Amino acid sequence: MTAVPDDPRDRIRGCARHSIGRAWLFALLAIAATMSGLIGWPVMAMRTGAILSMLTAAILALRAVRAPGRPYRRTETWILLGRAHGLPEAQAQRIIASILADTYWRFATASAALALGFWCGAFLFALAGRAAG
C-alpha cells in the first residue's frame, strides 16, 4: 500500500491555528488579568471581560476581512511553514489567505461566545447582588 502524501492545506491550517491561537490566548491572559484586578467588584469584572472579549472578536473579524488582501509571505503562518507551502504558486495566495480568514473567523466566534458568557455572568451577579441587598 502506498502512503498518501500529506495535504499541504492541513499543514497550513495547523500553522494558522497555532499562530492565531497563540495570539488569542495571550489576549485571554490579558483579559483574565484585568478581570482578576476587579475581583472585588464581580459585576464590573464580568462587564470588563465582556467588553474586552468583544473588542478581541472585533479585531479578529477585521483581520479576517483583511486577510485576502494581505500577502501570505508577510504572515507568521508563512514563517511557521518554514517558508515552503507545497502548493502551486498560482493558487498559494488564494488558498493561504482563505485558510487564514477562516481561522480568524473561528477565533472571533469563540471570542464573541466568551463575551456572551461574561455578559450572562454580569447579569447573574447583578441579580444576586440585588437579591442579597
N, C-alpha and C positions, 0 to 999 in steps of 0.2 A: 504494500500500500504506500502510495506516495504522500508526502506531507504537503498540505495546502499552505502556501506562503501566507504570512500574516497580512491582513488588510491594513494598508498604511493609514486608513481613516481611523481604525481603532487606536493605533498608536498616537495619532494626532489628537483624538478625543481624550485619551488618557492624559496627555501632556497639557491640554487645555483645562481639564478638570483640576489637575494638580496646580497649575499656575493661578487660575481664578479662585479655586477653593482655598488656597493658602492666603491670598489677599482677603478673601471673605472672612476667614477665621480670625485674622488679625483685626478686622473691623469688629467682629463679635467680641473679641477680647477687650477692645476699647469700650464698647457699649457696656459690657459686664462690669468693667472697672468704674465707669461713670455711674452706673446704677448702684454699685456697692457703696459708693460715696454718699448716696442718698438713701441708704437703707433705713435711716431713722424716719423717713417720710415715704412709706411704701407706695402711696398713690403717685407721688411725684417721681419716684424711681421707675415705676411702671410706665408712666407717661413719657418720661425721658427715653426709656428703652424703645418705646413705640415710635417716637419721633425719629430717633437715630436709626432705627431699623427701616423706617420709611425712606429716610434720606439715602441709606445704603441701597435700597431697592431702586430708587430713582437714578442713582449714579450707575448702577449695573444695567438698568434699562437703557440709559443713554449710551453706555458703552456698546450694548447690543445693537442699537440702531446705527451707531457709527462704525461698527466692525467691518462691514463690506467695503467701506472706502479706505480702510487703513491697510497699508502694505503689510503682508504677512511676515515679511522679513524684518519688520520692526516690532515684533511682539516677543514676549517672553516665551511663548509656546515654541516659536522658531528656535530659540536658544535651547530649550529643553529637548527639542527634537535632534539636537546635535547638528543643526543646520543642514539637515537632509530629510526629505519627506517621502520620497519614493512614489510621487505622483507625476503624471505628465505635466510638464511646466505650463502648458496652455490652460490647464484646469486647476492648478495649485491655488491661485489666489481665490477663486470662487469657492473651492471646497474648504480650504482652511478658514476663510472668513465666515462661511456658513456654519462650520463647527464652532467657531468662537462665538458667533452671535447666539447660537442655540445654547451654549454653555452659560453665557452671560444671562440669558433669559431664565434658565433653570435656577441660578443662584438668586436672581432678582425675585423670582416667585417665592423661593424659600425665605428671603428677607421680608417680603410682604406678608407671608403667613406668620412669621415670627412677630411682626408688628401687630398683626391682628390679635395674636395671643397676648401680647403685652397690653393692648387696649382692653381686652377682656379682663385681664388681671387688674388693671387700674379700676375698671368698673366694679369688680367684685370687692376690692379693697375699700373703695369709696362706700359701697353699700354696707360693708361690715363696720366701717367707722361710724356711719350714721346710725346703725342699729345699736352699736355699743354706747354711743354718746347721746 
